[in-house]
Amino acid sequence: MDKCARCHVRKAKRACPALGIELCPLCCGLVREKKIHCPATCPHLVQHKPYQEKRIIDRKQTSAEDMLADERLTWLLLHIEAPIADRAEKDPSFTDKEALLALEYARGKIEKEKSRLLLPREKASLGNETGEAIFESIEACRYQRKIVLPSHVADYKKEEKLKCLDKVILDLKHLAAKDWEGRNYIRELSRRFSELKALSQNRKIIRSS
C-alpha cells in the first residue's frame, strides 16, 4: 500500500476527491473542512461530519455552563434576550427564525464594531428593528452591583459580547429544532422572563412588608 501523499509516513487508506490524492486517516482529519473544501459527496466527510458537529456543540455547551456561573455574563445574557422577549410579547406572530435573524444582525454589528451614531436615514434602512434593539441593549449594558465597580469591570469586552450572543444563538437553534416558523424558543424565553418578573415582584413585596 502506498504512503500518504501528505505526510509520506503513514499508509494511504483514503482517496481524497477534493485533492485527487491518497491520504492517511490522520491527515484526512487534519485537512478536512479546515484546509480544503470537501465535496458533500465525499464518504469520509459524510461519515465524520455528525461526530465533528457533536464535538462542537459539546464544547459550546460546556462553555455555556461556565458562563452561567459568571454573574457579569449572566447579566449581559439577560440584556441580549430582553428585547426579544419584549418583541415576542407585543407580536404573537414573531417566530424563532425572526429572533435568530435579529441575533445574527446584532452579532454582525458587534463583530464589525460599527458606530452607534447612525444617521436617521441609515437607521431607517436597516430593516431589523429587533436586531437593532438587541445591539443597543448590549452596548448600553453595564454590570451593576451594590458596590461601586471599576469601569473595566462594569464594561464588557467585544469578546464577551460575542461569546454571549453565540450562547443565545446556540440555545435558540437547539430549542427551535429546525422548526423555524415555530415559537419553541420564544415560548421558553417568555416563560423564563415571566418567572424573573414574578420573582422581582415578590422581592419588592417582601422588602415593603
TIDRENDREN-578862 format. One record per residue (C-alpha): residue in one letter; y, z, x. Coordinates in steps of 0.5 Angstrom, whole numbers, plus 500, padded with zeros to 3 digits. Example, Ala and Ser with C-alpha at 12.3 -4.5 7.8 and 13.67 -1.06 7.14 Angstrom:
BEGIN
A491516525;S498514527;
# end
This chain:
BEGIN
M500500500;D507498503;K512503505;C518505500;A524500501;R529505501;C526511506;H521507509;V517513510;R513515503;K509510499;A512505495;K509506488;R514504483;A517497482;C525497481;P527492476;A535493478;L534492486;G528488486;I524492491;E519497491;L521505491;C517511492;P518516486;L523521490;C527515492;C527512485;G529519482;L535520487;V538513485;R536512478;E542512474;K546515480;K547509485;I544504481;H545502473;C538502471;P536497465;A534500459;T527497459;C525500466;P519504464;H521509469;L528510466;V524511459;Q519516462;H524521465;K531520461;P529525456;Y527530462;Q534529465;E537530459;K534536457;R536539464;I543537463;I543541456;D539547459;R545547465;K550547460;Q547552455;T547557461;S554555463;A556556456;E553563455;D556565462;M563563458;L562567452;A561573457;D568572459;E574574455;R579570457;L575563456;T573566449;W580567447;L581559449;L575557445;L578560439;H584556440;I581550441;E577551435;A582554430;P586547429;I579544427;A578550422;D585549419;R584542418;A577543415;E580548410;K585543408;D581537408;P574538405;S572530407;F573532414;T567530418;D563532424;K565525427;E572526426;A572533429;L568530435;L574524436;A579530436;L576534441;E575528446;Y582526444;A585533447;R580532453;G582526455;K590528455;I588535459;E584530464;K590526465;E595532465;K599528460;S606531459;R607535452;L614532452;L613526448;L618521444;P618521437;R616514436;E610515441;K607522438;A607518431;S603512434;L598517437;G593517431;N590523432;E593529429;T588534429;G587532437;E594533438;A594540435;I588542439;F592539445;E598543443;S594549442;I590549448;E597548452;A600554448;C594559449;R595565454;Y590570455;Q593577452;R591584452;K595590451;I596591458;V601586462;L597581466;P600577472;S602570470;H596567474;V591571470;A594569463;D595562464;Y589557464;K587552469;K585545468;E578546470;E578552465;K581548459;L576542460;K570547461;C571550454;L572543451;D566541454;K562547451;V565546444;I563538444;L556540446;D556545440;L558540436;K553535438;H548540437;L549542430;A551535428;A544533430;K547526429;D549526422;W556524424;E558523417;G556530415;R559537416;N554541419;Y558544425;I564544420;R560549416;E558553421;L565553424;S568555417;R563561417;R565564424;F572563422;S571567415;E568572419;L573573424;K578573419;A575579415;L574583421;S581582423;Q583585415;N578590416;R581593422;K588593419;I586597413;I582602418;R589602422;S593603416;S589609413;
# end
